Structure formats: structure tokens, C-alpha cells
């Protein structure tokens, strides 16, 4: 059985004792290394920017390392408390939050700025995994309803900030956990149809004007060529003009001459597309696929319901993350403000991502040996 | 109870489905990116190039203007101008308001800016808000520059006329291209050009002076900053003009005339080249180059009409300056013989009309036995009343036209007016009235309907100096840089007044010599006393105020504007003329004492190179 794949020798290794999963770490480092290269070009060879990014990555790895040390049982135990605290903080944000860029996302705690929605990216899958781990799977409908409530309360609270991108990620992390718990396909399709029916309601009653505008411009970027459509037009020009092999590192005219906006943050994929071409794009996606594959492998190796659901949710959300970003930058999806994971400059999101990967490593390296 | 095996089985199944889902979506992304990068590559490549590559027009340098000695009369100077790139400025009005707090920006500047802003179609084009700022203003702006993104100080070559008002009526000037000119110019060739010749030779030779636009293919960033020149096609600079004009002579003429209203035109009779062309008062053409303020412009719209080019557009009765021409016609046509004389008691009557008196300017007349010679030297009116009547208007009109009266000289300056050489047909056509004999009489002394520009009067003098040969008048002698100069002066001797054996022409030339040098009766004798050269001339005094038949002209009692115009024509040296001059001074009084001395100064300068202390502008 695969649970026995880890030999005694392996368990003796330094990495194992430090709770580091070398294959996952290597995959992450490859993506990050490639990402830093792209960022160096996108940031106009700014050393200060590189320094800040590397510092942040360093912090991320520290968080990853710490998270890896904590056993899955610890997460399971604290999941409800973390989730409850997160919900309370989200309410606090809506009531007292600091307005940045017209949306309330930040909470000031003394001199410390805190974004509870980032915390929820992990708290929601933790909570859903905890919820199902207490029950016999597949769940009954009443339990599924409770799980749905667990997911949608924070999703709505974040949507109200408003932060479409994050709420989308949180919803998908919860939904993936529910999906992996073995909810019947019939139910999944019913919800799918319900979603399609609900979409117009959402459009007219929930979405903010600027969000609707984003969708409209997505459907027709020429609608606002100098405003929000400008991003998409310029990023498509950047990617398209890269051709098969790209214009070369540091040679992308769209990015180097600053025609491409937000090139070191949300639109960094366009810089990659322009300078490295289709070859670079495929390379990046393959690297991402390796990260995802390793994550899935870890999930399949997991021994408890909680660990399985949590790792699966983290990995699939990571995919949604990159898919939404690339889809947006290439004009396939509407503009949703999400960075390209592990590559885009900055953000607390980097730390959250690393924490997630830390949990994956924890799950993998805290397994008990199961005897035949 | 939890069924671990069933749970794991479901989980693995779901994970495999997810993997398929992930891989398919990744393939979808790759397919979509391949669509952009492979199928639509050409389209996006072009759009990317359109973003980064711009073709910038490069203005040619305007040709310079030199006098005959190689002295520069119109040059290009580097001038600082404060310019805005509208695309880079969020609130243009506010930016201008802020600029106005540190620099003087008036309503005119704003108006010009908005006008240009409206018609500009080029991306990132710099539009001047203040086209001339001094070093101090540059310094003030530089300190505050960070507050004004999209605003910059540019050094541009701008026309400068070092001699200002001295040459303005000879050269004309350039100014900012206006809407009307935009309709007529070759827009492509003028894309980078801001100034165009407005009047004078600057306008007449606009095509030559302007040159041909160049271009640069540049790579620029999103702010329009030029990062690299990919390809350059140099502009072809405008060609230089080399004038026949003599700057020291022009200065002498200007200084001699300064303070009065009038014109001086000096011509080289052997080529038709204009040596000096002065109209006073003048004005500073440099004011017009960068855009004149409405205050300065209003100041120029005064009674003395400084903007009016009297040399080319002033239409004056030529008065007695045409008496030599009439006398020659009388002799040449054998209407009178050289011995013919009259007795002048100061009044002339037409035959069969005892009522209308034609008075001589000398109340009691010039005395007995007045021949053509004395009539010219003393400027006897009565003799010419009689002669004109004998000649008849048709002959006078036809012959005077040969001297260039009544038609454009076609000088290469534009602007000129044709004046008027009256004739029977003209009067019938224009006034629908028959020609009266009395009108012929006063035509004989260059008055009545007869109007001529100072340029025409000078030209007619040059024809006498040159024994009847009339050359095409021109200011520009050659164009091109020193290496490849080419003459543009038109072919010589286009027109020839038929002077027969030249006997009679000699006669009137000699009479004109005595006007200047006869110490007893020459009307210009005091002006040319002690001249170290021989010369010829003729004075003219033109009455502007119609006196009653028995009234007397008393200058003191007349309003200044009604006083006589003083005229003079002359040429020198007498035996081999190199300069012919016409002087017209408005409301100055007698030509002998007011116009001839100016001509003397001009001729002295040209022949003797004497520079007086006032020769600086």
C-alpha cells in the first residue's frame, strides 16, 4: 500500500525530522526562482523591489517552516476557534475597517495592519475539513447545508468589503472541501444549475457598479479602452506580441516601456508571456502543475479525513488562484484583482500561500506508520 | 462509524477527477495563449510596435537672410519656451493657473494655447503656453518643475531680426502659423514648423526659406519620452537668401528719414537690384515672431501707421519728379524742339477757356524764355501745363507706362500696389466720365489722378539713369549657401524705353544734373552743394490741400496732415550711375529742402562710404 512508501531510512532523514517535504519545496523554489526573474524585468530592474520581495519570500518560508512543525491534530483542534475569530474580525472590518482603494479590507491593530480575509483563506478549509472529520462520510443533506453555511458566511462578508477575488478563493476552498468529502454528483449538478439561475440575481442585486463594469469590459475591452479595458488591451498586446519564443528577458517593449499597467503585481503574467513567449508560458504552467501534483499526492497519502480534505482544498484553491489570474490577464476571464501566486510582487497573500504549503508539509511529514 | 476505505476510495476518485479538471483547464489556458501568441501574433506584434514606435517630424532650419556684404539680417536664435504635453496633464486649466502664479501668463498666451490645443491632432505634441521666457523665468520654473508633470522648458530656434524696425519693411517677418495659413500650406511639410513668413520676402520666399521636413522613427515609452532614435531622415534646411540690399545704406536712409513719415527706395540702375528700402515709422518685427500682445499691437495702430509699408503700398502723386520724363517725351515726340520756350507769368490758361487758371507754384512765374531746361531746373509748372496739353493724355499715359507707372513692378516682395497712370480709357471705365483737357494739364506736373508708389518713382528714376533700360526690380540677388549660390536675379534688360539716338535723353539728364548742381537756380542746389561727385535729380512738392484759385499756401496755417509732401528723385555718379534714389516725405513741405537732403545722405553713404555717427539703429 502506498501509505507504506516511506521507508525507515527516509524517516530518519534531516528533512523529514524538520518536517520539510523536499519535492514540494523544490517545486516551489523553481516557480519562485522563475518568478523572481520575471519580476526583476517587470519591476524595471529595481533592486529595492527585488530586495523587498526576497525579504517577503524569506518571511513566507519562515511561516511555512513553522506551520510544518505543527501537527495536523493541532490544526484540527484549533480550526473552530480560528474560524470563529475570523468571522468576528470580518464583522469588525465591516464596522471599523480602514478604507483602502474604496474597499474595507484592513483592520488596524495598533500599528499593525491586518487583513482578516487572508486568514479566512485558510480558516474556511480548516473549518470545513474539521466539520466533516467529525462525521460519517458521505454526509447527509442537513450536514451539507451546515457546511455550506460555514463557507458562505465568510464569503458574503468578504464580498461586502467588497473583495471579489478573495471571496471567490474562499468560496472555492470551501466548495472543494465539500466536493472532496464525497457529496453526490447529482447534488453538485443541481447546485450548478441553481448557480446559473442565481447569476442574474447576483448581477443586479449583489454586485457593485465597478464589478459589473469589470465584467462588461471583460466581454468587450474596447468599451473602455483608456480606463479598465486598457489593462486587458495592453496585456493581450504584450502576450500576443511575445510570439512563440518571446522578445527575450528584459526586452519586452510593452513592459519595459511601461505600456503594461500593474506589470509587477496582478499583470506580471503578461510580462512573462511577452518576454518568454509560449515556451515560457508552458514552462510556468508545467511548474505549477508539478506543485499541484505533489499537493494532490500528499492529499492521497493523508491518513485522516481532516488532512485529506484540508490538503485537497489547499491544492485546488491554489489552482483556482493561478487560473483566475492567468485567465484574467489573457482576457479569458473578467478582471478580478488576484495576483499570480508565488510570482506577483508583494502582498500578504504570499504569506498565506506559504502557510498553506506549510500545512501540506505538516500533513505529509506527521503521518504515522501504518503497519500491514 | 467512519468507513475509512470507502472514504479514501471516494476521495481518490474525486482527486482524479480534479486532476483531469486541472489539466484540462491548463490545456485550455495554453490553447488560448497559443491563440494569442501564434495565431494572432502578427496583429499583436503590430499593435505593440504601434505603441512603442512613433514617427516624429523634425523641423528644417529656416534659411538665413544676408545683405550684399554678407551681413546677417535675419537669423535663428535659440529661445526658451514653456510647453505643455496635454496628454500628460490631468487638469490643464488648473496647471495653467498654477503656472500663472510663478510666471507671467496673460490672456493672450492662454488664448493662443487653447487655439493650438484645439487643432492639434498629434499624440504627445508639445504646445507652448509661453513661447518666449527669459533665463530668470527658466530658473523660476526649474525650481518648481516637480509640481508640473507634463510641462517643460524647450529651447527652440526662433527667427530674430537684429536690425528690427530698420529692415522690417524690407524683409517682412515670420509669425506663428494661423488657421487661414493652415488651409494653404503643405500640412505634411509643416508638421514640425511653427512659424511662417507673414509679409515681405519672408513670405515671398517662404518655400525656399522653409526647407523640407525630416523625420525620426523613435522608440518611446508610455509617457511619450523618447528613448531611442531608430531611424532618422534629416530635414533639408531652408536655403539662404543673399539680398542686393546694402545694410549701411539702409541704415543711412532709415536714420535720415527717422522721425518723419515717408519712404526711401534706392536701386542699382544697372541691375534693378534694390539697395535700400525704407518706410518710416517702422516697428519691431521681433514682437510678431513669438506672438504680439494685444497691448503692443494696439500701440501700433496709431495715426502714423507704422505697419503700413509706404515704399510698396503708399500711393502718392509723383509731382514734379516726373517732369524730366514728360520733357523727354515732348522732345522725343518732336512736340517741342529743344529751343522751344514760353513766357511764364505764373498762370496758364487752356486755349478757349479763360476762366480756369492753372497756377505755377511761383506766384509771379519764372519769367520769360523758359525752355525745357530751365523748366526742369527750376521746376516750372506752367511750361509743363503747356507741354502736357500739347502732348495729350494718350501719349503721356502710354509713355509713362513704359517707365513703369501704373503697373506692378513685380518685385519679389509681394504686397506692392500698382498705383495709377490715368488714361482716357481708365477714366471712362472707372468713373464713367469723359476725360477733360484740364486733367491733362495737371497730369503734366504729376498730379491729378496720377498715383505712384515710392518704388515706382525710384524705378522711373533708374530708367533715366540707365538711358532708358529698365530692369526687373528685385531684392534677392542669389539664393543658396555660399558653396552653391545661384543667381535668381531675372534676366537683364527686359524692357527698353525707346530713346532713339539718345540725344534728347542726354538733354534731360543734363538738366537734371543742373537741378542738383546749378548754384543759382537748381531746386536741389543747397542739398547737393559741395558734393564731391556729379549727380542728377529732380525735386517734387505735392500739394495735398486744394487751394482756392487766389489763395496762397502758408504752411504755418495748415494742419500738419495737409502740408505738402516732399519728393525727390536722383542718381549718381552722373556719368556712370550706380545708385538711383526716390525719397517721399509726407507733409514735410518743399521737396528741395526736405527730401533732397535725405537723398544726399543716402547717395553720400553709397558713394563715399561716409558713416555718420547716427548710423546705428
Interface residues (C-beta under 8 A of the other chain):
Chain A: X136 X137 X138 X176 X179 X180 X182 X234 X236 X237 X238 X239 X240 X241 X242 X243 X244 X253 X254 X257 X258 X259 X273 X277 X278 X281 X282 X285 X288 X289 X292 X293 X296 X299 X300 X305 X308 X312 X316 X319 X323 X326 X327 X330 X332
Chain B: X1 X2 X3 X6 X7 X8 X10 X11 X12 X14 X15 X18 X19 X22 X23 X25 X26 X28 X29 X30 X32 X33 X34 X36 X37 X38 X40 X41 X43 X44 X45 X47 X48 X49 X51 X52 X219 X220 X221 X222 X223 X227
